[in-house]
């Protein structure tokens, strides 16, 4: 897909993802493109300042409309402001003072999103999900009308805001599905406000959500499904191997080894140090390597490492290597599993196909550059992703219908 706004790959991909969410109301094309044009390519301080300025301007529009009783205008502007505040967070670790930016910017993002939820019509229900000795924040998006409905759990990626699954929640609602979005360990409020890090055994996160859903009178507990975005391609696959109450699942893309995107940047000597448990030499080499890193590389590593809650480099890389699915894990999966495989997958190339080969009940759906649907999580073709996944889910959840899989989803 030849659509480049920046030479900086991180900046470019993030703007593509923002444009892909226009159909959800998470931005205006003019606001996004004019703001992007004002940013110094590759400069994190410039990026953050530009999106914060836009977010504050649009939040003022929202609050004025809200005060004037214009609910629709306020709701739409709060959603856009929430997205722009979130965009500012994306490269915060590359700025000159990350600590001064992260907390107030996340608070502004969540403030705007919360008001959007309060103004939503039909309503979005904010829920507390039991989790160990605390709770996780969740948002239940109901389908219109009475009766028990199929319901999809939306598991977000490693660093994305809950807005990243809002488009699928709204697409689910339009098709008669309930959905639930949430912040899990290491994600957004659970990380930034509570300092609760990632965990590899995601079934411990998903099972309480299933418990909450099956207790509701409006959820068809025989038609539960789950979608995993980005790194949740690993988490969701892990969860369905150990949580038996789902009828179908979609992972976008398939991820059986999270650490591959980390280990690929290490020389083989450092991989051998990890294998041997040579902590001191590994950490020394990391310190030497950090001296040659560009500011963009430093910010990327800091942002990716933050949700693991581990400062020592050896411990961090060792922990990330536990985020792998074993053949035994994959052999436990018997429910229908749809795995996306976008052309040009840049983070976990080849893992969708590898997972497909190991899970007998899986199907692989390809997304191509010719469709404008290439790259990680099809950033500018989310409507196409939604059409294919929900058509596939409809066929699998409609027990007794005998409906074949849509042609587009056959491998």
C-alpha positions as CSV (number, residue, x, y, z in Angstrom):
1,X,0.0,0.0,0.0
2,X,1.7,3.1,-1.2
3,X,0.5,5.8,1.2
4,X,3.3,7.6,3.1
5,X,2.9,10.6,5.2
6,X,6.3,10.4,7.0
7,X,9.7,8.9,6.3
8,X,9.7,7.8,9.9
9,X,8.1,4.3,9.8
10,X,6.6,4.6,13.3
11,X,5.0,7.9,12.6
12,X,3.8,6.7,9.2
13,X,2.2,3.6,10.5
14,X,0.4,5.4,13.4
15,X,-1.1,8.0,11.0
16,X,-2.3,5.2,8.7
17,X,-4.0,3.5,11.7
18,X,-5.7,6.8,12.6
19,X,-7.0,7.2,9.1
20,X,-8.3,3.7,9.2
21,X,-10.5,4.5,12.2
22,X,-12.2,7.4,10.5
23,X,-15.3,5.2,9.9
24,X,-15.6,4.8,13.7
25,X,-15.7,8.6,14.3
26,X,-12.2,8.6,15.9
27,X,-11.1,11.5,13.9
28,X,-11.6,13.8,10.9
29,X,-9.5,13.4,7.8
30,X,-8.8,17.1,7.6
31,X,-7.8,17.4,11.3
32,X,-5.5,14.4,11.0
33,X,-3.8,15.3,7.8
34,X,-3.3,19.0,8.6
35,X,-1.9,18.1,12.0
36,X,0.4,15.5,10.5
37,X,1.7,18.1,8.1
38,X,2.7,20.3,11.0
39,X,4.9,17.6,12.6
40,X,8.7,17.5,12.2
41,X,9.3,14.0,10.8
42,X,10.7,11.7,13.4
43,X,10.7,14.3,16.2
44,X,8.8,12.9,19.2
45,X,8.4,16.3,21.0
46,X,6.9,17.7,17.8
47,X,4.5,14.8,17.4
48,X,3.3,15.1,21.0
49,X,2.9,18.8,20.9
50,X,0.9,18.7,17.7
51,X,-1.6,16.1,18.8
52,X,-2.0,17.6,22.2
53,X,-2.8,20.9,20.7
54,X,-5.4,19.4,18.4
55,X,-6.9,17.3,21.2
56,X,-7.3,20.3,23.4
57,X,-8.9,22.3,20.7
58,X,-11.4,19.6,19.9
59,X,-12.1,18.9,23.5
60,X,-13.0,22.6,23.9
61,X,-15.5,22.1,21.0
62,X,-16.9,19.1,22.8
63,X,-17.3,20.8,26.2
64,X,-18.9,23.9,24.6
65,X,-21.4,21.6,22.7
66,X,-22.0,19.7,25.9
67,X,-22.7,22.8,27.9
68,X,-25.1,23.9,25.2
69,X,-27.1,20.6,25.3
70,X,-25.9,19.5,21.9
71,X,-25.4,15.8,22.8
72,X,-24.6,14.5,19.4
73,X,-22.0,17.2,18.6
74,X,-20.5,16.8,22.1
75,X,-20.3,13.0,21.8
76,X,-18.6,13.1,18.4
77,X,-16.1,15.7,19.4
78,X,-15.3,14.0,22.7
79,X,-14.5,10.8,20.7
80,X,-12.2,12.6,18.3
81,X,-10.5,14.5,21.2
82,X,-10.0,11.1,23.0
83,X,-8.3,9.7,19.9
84,X,-6.0,12.7,19.5
85,X,-4.9,12.7,23.2
86,X,-4.2,9.0,22.7
87,X,-2.1,9.7,19.6
88,X,0.1,12.0,21.7
89,X,0.9,9.1,24.0
90,X,2.2,6.9,21.3
91,X,5.8,8.2,21.3
92,X,5.9,9.7,24.7
93,X,9.1,7.8,25.7
94,X,11.0,9.6,22.9
95,X,10.2,13.1,24.3
96,X,12.5,15.2,26.4
97,X,10.4,14.8,29.5
98,X,8.2,11.6,29.3
99,X,7.1,11.8,32.9
100,X,5.6,15.2,32.4
101,X,3.5,14.1,29.4
102,X,2.2,10.6,30.1
103,X,0.0,11.0,33.2
104,X,-1.9,14.2,32.2
105,X,-2.3,13.1,28.6
106,X,-3.7,9.7,29.5
107,X,-6.0,11.3,32.0
108,X,-7.3,13.7,29.3
109,X,-7.7,10.8,26.9
110,X,-9.7,8.8,29.4
111,X,-11.7,11.8,30.5
112,X,-12.9,12.4,26.9
113,X,-13.6,8.7,26.3
114,X,-15.6,8.4,29.5
115,X,-17.8,11.4,28.5
116,X,-18.3,9.9,25.0
117,X,-19.5,6.7,26.8
118,X,-21.9,8.7,29.0
119,X,-23.4,10.4,26.0
120,X,-23.6,7.3,23.8
121,X,-27.0,6.4,22.3
122,X,-27.7,3.5,22.4
123,X,-25.9,3.4,25.7
124,X,-22.5,1.8,26.4
125,X,-22.4,0.2,29.8
126,X,-19.3,0.7,31.9
127,X,-18.6,-2.4,34.0
128,X,-16.0,-3.6,36.6
129,X,-14.5,-7.0,35.8
130,X,-13.3,-9.0,38.8
131,X,-9.6,-9.7,38.5
132,X,-7.6,-11.2,41.4
133,X,-7.8,-8.8,44.3
134,X,-8.9,-5.8,42.1
135,X,-11.0,-5.2,39.0
136,X,-10.4,-4.4,35.3
137,X,-12.4,-1.6,33.6
138,X,-14.7,-2.9,30.9
139,X,-17.2,-1.4,28.5
140,X,-20.2,-3.5,27.4
141,X,-21.6,-2.5,24.1
142,X,-25.1,-4.0,23.7
143,X,-26.9,-4.8,20.4
144,X,-30.3,-3.2,20.1
145,X,-33.4,-5.1,20.8
146,X,-34.5,-7.9,23.3
147,X,-33.3,-11.4,23.6
148,X,-30.1,-13.3,24.3
149,X,-27.5,-12.4,21.8
150,X,-24.1,-13.7,20.5
151,X,-21.4,-11.8,22.3
152,X,-17.8,-11.1,21.3
153,X,-14.9,-10.3,23.7
154,X,-12.5,-7.8,22.3
155,X,-8.9,-8.2,23.5
156,X,-6.7,-5.3,22.6
157,X,-3.1,-5.2,21.6
158,X,0.0,-4.5,23.7
159,X,0.0,-0.7,23.7
160,X,-3.2,0.5,22.0
161,X,-6.1,2.4,23.6
162,X,-9.5,0.9,24.0
163,X,-10.5,3.0,21.0
164,X,-8.7,0.4,18.9
165,X,-11.5,-2.1,19.4
166,X,-14.3,0.4,19.4
167,X,-14.8,0.0,15.6
168,X,-15.3,-3.7,16.0
169,X,-17.7,-3.2,18.9
170,X,-19.8,-0.9,16.7
171,X,-19.6,-3.3,13.8
172,X,-20.7,-6.1,16.2
173,X,-23.7,-4.0,17.4
174,X,-24.8,-3.4,13.8
175,X,-24.8,-7.1,13.2
176,X,-26.8,-8.0,16.3
177,X,-23.8,-9.0,18.6
178,X,-23.1,-7.7,22.0
179,X,-19.4,-6.9,22.7
180,X,-17.2,-6.1,25.6
181,X,-14.0,-4.1,25.6
182,X,-11.5,-3.9,28.5
183,X,-8.1,-2.8,29.8
184,X,-6.2,-5.9,30.8
185,X,-2.9,-6.2,32.7
186,X,-0.2,-4.0,31.2
187,X,-2.8,-2.1,29.1
188,X,-3.6,1.5,29.4
189,X,-5.2,2.3,32.8
190,X,-4.1,-1.0,34.3
191,X,-0.5,0.0,33.5
192,X,-0.5,3.8,33.7
193,X,-2.7,4.2,36.8
194,X,-2.2,0.9,38.7
195,X,1.2,-0.4,37.5
196,X,-0.1,-3.9,36.9
197,X,2.0,-5.5,34.1
198,X,1.4,-8.0,31.3
199,X,1.1,-11.7,32.0
200,X,1.5,-14.6,29.5
201,X,-1.4,-16.8,30.8
202,X,-4.2,-14.6,29.4
203,X,-6.8,-17.2,30.3
204,X,-6.5,-15.7,33.9
205,X,-7.7,-12.4,32.3
206,X,-10.4,-13.8,30.0
207,X,-12.1,-16.3,32.3
208,X,-13.4,-13.5,34.7
209,X,-14.8,-11.8,31.6
210,X,-16.6,-15.0,30.5
211,X,-17.9,-15.4,34.1
212,X,-19.4,-11.9,33.9
213,X,-21.0,-12.4,30.5
214,X,-22.6,-15.8,31.2
215,X,-24.2,-14.3,34.3
216,X,-26.0,-11.8,32.2
217,X,-29.5,-12.6,31.0
218,X,-29.0,-10.9,27.6
219,X,-26.0,-13.0,26.6
220,X,-26.3,-16.3,24.7
221,X,-23.6,-18.3,26.5
222,X,-23.6,-20.9,23.7
223,X,-22.5,-18.2,21.2
224,X,-19.5,-16.6,22.9
225,X,-16.6,-15.6,20.6
226,X,-13.4,-13.6,21.0
227,X,-11.2,-11.4,18.9
228,X,-7.6,-10.7,19.5
229,X,-5.9,-7.6,18.0
230,X,-2.1,-7.4,17.4
231,X,-0.3,-9.0,20.4
232,X,-3.6,-10.4,21.5
233,X,-3.1,-12.8,18.5
234,X,-0.9,-14.6,21.1
235,X,-3.0,-13.9,24.2
236,X,-6.4,-14.9,22.7
237,X,-4.9,-18.1,21.2
238,X,-3.5,-18.9,24.6
239,X,-6.8,-18.1,26.3
240,X,-8.9,-20.3,24.1
241,X,-6.6,-23.2,24.7
242,X,-7.5,-23.1,28.4
243,X,-10.9,-21.4,28.6
244,X,-13.4,-23.8,27.0
245,X,-16.6,-21.7,26.8
246,X,-16.0,-20.0,23.5
247,X,-17.7,-21.2,20.3
248,X,-15.3,-19.4,17.9
249,X,-12.3,-17.0,17.8
250,X,-10.5,-14.6,15.5
251,X,-6.9,-13.5,15.9
252,X,-5.5,-10.6,13.9
253,X,-2.8,-11.8,13.1
254,X,-1.7,-15.2,14.4
255,X,1.1,-14.8,17.0
256,X,2.7,-18.0,18.5
257,X,5.9,-16.3,19.6
258,X,5.8,-12.7,20.8
259,X,9.5,-12.7,21.5
260,X,10.4,-13.1,17.8
261,X,9.9,-9.4,17.2
262,X,12.4,-8.7,20.1
263,X,14.9,-11.5,19.4
264,X,15.3,-10.6,15.8
265,X,17.1,-7.4,16.8
266,X,19.7,-9.2,18.8
267,X,23.0,-10.6,17.5
268,X,23.2,-14.4,17.8
269,X,25.9,-14.0,20.6
270,X,23.3,-12.3,22.8
271,X,20.7,-14.9,22.1
272,X,23.3,-17.5,23.3
273,X,23.8,-15.4,26.4
274,X,20.1,-15.7,27.2
275,X,20.2,-19.4,26.5
276,X,23.1,-19.9,28.9
277,X,21.8,-17.5,31.6
278,X,24.7,-15.2,31.3
279,X,23.1,-12.1,32.8
280,X,26.1,-9.9,33.4
281,X,27.5,-10.2,29.9
282,X,24.1,-9.7,28.3
283,X,23.4,-6.6,30.3
284,X,26.9,-5.2,29.5
285,X,26.3,-5.7,25.8
286,X,22.9,-4.0,26.1
287,X,24.5,-1.0,27.8
288,X,27.1,-0.8,25.0
289,X,24.4,-1.1,22.3
290,X,22.3,1.6,23.8
291,X,25.0,4.1,23.1
292,X,24.5,3.6,19.4
293,X,20.7,3.7,19.4
294,X,18.9,6.5,17.7
295,X,16.3,8.5,19.7
296,X,13.5,6.7,17.8
297,X,15.0,3.3,18.7
298,X,15.3,4.2,22.3
299,X,11.7,5.4,22.5
300,X,10.4,2.3,20.8
301,X,12.3,0.0,23.2
302,X,11.2,2.0,26.3
303,X,7.5,2.0,25.1
304,X,7.5,-1.7,24.3
305,X,9.2,-2.6,27.6
306,X,7.0,-0.5,29.9
307,X,4.0,-2.9,30.1
308,X,6.3,-5.8,31.2
309,X,7.2,-3.9,34.4
310,X,10.8,-5.1,34.3
311,X,13.8,-2.8,34.2
312,X,16.8,-5.2,34.0
313,X,17.4,-6.1,30.3
314,X,18.3,-9.7,30.9
315,X,15.1,-10.3,33.0
316,X,13.0,-8.4,30.4
317,X,14.1,-10.5,27.5
318,X,13.9,-13.7,29.5
319,X,10.3,-12.8,30.4
320,X,9.3,-11.9,26.9
321,X,10.5,-15.3,25.8
322,X,7.8,-17.0,27.9
323,X,5.2,-15.4,25.6
324,X,5.2,-18.4,23.3
325,X,2.6,-21.1,22.4
326,X,3.8,-24.6,22.6
327,X,2.6,-27.4,20.3
328,X,0.7,-28.7,23.4
329,X,-1.0,-25.4,23.8
330,X,-2.1,-25.3,20.2
331,X,-3.2,-29.0,20.2
332,X,-5.8,-28.1,22.9
333,X,-7.7,-25.8,20.5
334,X,-10.7,-27.4,18.8
335,X,-13.1,-24.5,18.2
336,X,-13.2,-22.7,14.9
337,X,-10.3,-20.2,14.7
338,X,-10.0,-17.6,12.0
339,X,-6.4,-16.3,11.5
340,X,-5.7,-13.2,9.5
341,X,-2.5,-13.0,7.3
342,X,-1.9,-9.5,6.0
343,X,0.6,-9.1,3.2
344,X,3.7,-7.3,4.5
345,X,3.1,-8.2,8.2
346,X,6.1,-6.4,9.8
347,X,6.1,-7.6,13.4
348,X,5.4,-11.3,13.3
349,X,5.8,-12.4,9.7
350,X,5.1,-16.0,8.9
351,X,3.5,-16.8,12.3
352,X,-0.1,-16.7,11.0
353,X,0.7,-19.5,8.5
354,X,2.6,-21.5,11.1
355,X,-0.3,-21.3,13.6
356,X,-2.7,-22.3,10.9
357,X,-0.6,-25.4,10.1
358,X,-0.7,-26.4,13.8
359,X,-4.4,-25.8,14.6
360,X,-6.6,-28.2,12.7
361,X,-9.8,-26.2,13.3
362,X,-8.3,-23.0,11.9
363,X,-8.8,-21.1,8.7
364,X,-6.5,-18.5,7.2
365,X,-7.8,-15.3,5.5
366,X,-5.4,-13.3,3.4
367,X,-5.3,-9.5,3.1
368,X,-3.4,-7.9,0.3
369,X,-1.8,-4.6,-0.8
370,X,-4.0,-4.7,-3.9
371,X,-7.0,-4.4,-1.5
372,X,-5.4,-1.7,0.5
373,X,-5.4,-4.2,3.3
374,X,-1.7,-5.0,3.8
375,X,0.5,-4.5,6.9
376,X,0.0,-5.4,10.5
377,X,-3.7,-5.5,11.5
378,X,-4.8,-4.1,8.1
379,X,-4.7,-0.5,9.4
380,X,-6.5,1.2,6.5
381,X,-8.9,-1.6,5.7
382,X,-10.7,-2.2,9.0
383,X,-14.1,-2.3,7.4
384,X,-13.0,-5.2,5.1
385,X,-11.6,-7.0,8.2
386,X,-14.9,-6.6,10.0
387,X,-16.9,-7.8,7.0
388,X,-14.9,-10.9,6.6
389,X,-14.6,-11.8,10.3
390,X,-18.3,-11.3,11.1
391,X,-19.5,-13.1,8.0
392,X,-17.3,-16.0,9.1
393,X,-18.6,-15.8,12.7
394,X,-22.2,-15.7,11.5
395,X,-21.7,-19.0,9.7
396,X,-20.0,-20.6,12.7
397,X,-22.3,-19.4,15.4
398,X,-25.6,-20.1,13.5
399,X,-25.8,-23.7,14.6
400,X,-27.7,-25.9,12.2
401,X,-27.7,-23.3,9.4
402,X,-25.3,-25.3,7.3
403,X,-24.0,-22.0,5.9
404,X,-20.6,-22.4,4.2
405,X,-17.7,-20.2,5.0
406,X,-17.5,-17.0,2.9
407,X,-15.3,-17.4,-0.1
408,X,-12.9,-14.7,1.1
409,X,-12.1,-16.5,4.3
410,X,-11.0,-19.8,2.8
411,X,-7.3,-20.5,2.8
